[in-house]
Amino acid sequence: MERRPEPPYESGDPQEAALYAVVAERLKQAHARVRALNVSEETRVALVRRLLAVTESAKRDLPAAARRLGRIVAELDAGRLPPPPGR
C-alpha cells in the first residue's frame, strides 16, 4: 500500500502548520465571497471549481496553493470574474 505524505497540520513543522491554517481560513472566506456574488450559476461554478483546485493542490504543495489562492482573491478584489463557459 502506498503511503501518502502527512498533511501539513500533522507534520510537526510549526511554520507549515501556520501556513495551512491561514490557507484554510482564506479558502473559507473565498468560498463565502463566491456564494455572496450576484453572478450567473455558471460563473459561480467556475469560481468554486478554481477554489476546489486550490484545496486539492494544498495537499501536495502548500506554498503554491497559497500563491494561487492569493491570485484568485486579488481577481475577486479587482472585480475580474471568469467568463461563463463557452464564451
Phi, psi and omega in degrees: 000134180286133178268125178274150178295153179292144172299151184304326182290351177248004187282341183089352178272111184297326179293318180292321178296321179294318178296319178302316180295320179295314180297318180299316180293319180293324176296317178300315179295319180295319178298319178297319178297317181296318178299326184277349182293145175265079183225170178294158178300323180297318179294318179299316180298318179298318179292317179297321178297321178297319179292322177294326177294323176296316179303314180294317182291335179297336179290335183252323185214086186298315179298320178294321178296320178297318178295317180298317178297321177301319178294319179296314180297319178298321177296318177297316179301323182276356181078014178272114180248151178293145176292152176301148179304144177089008179242000000 
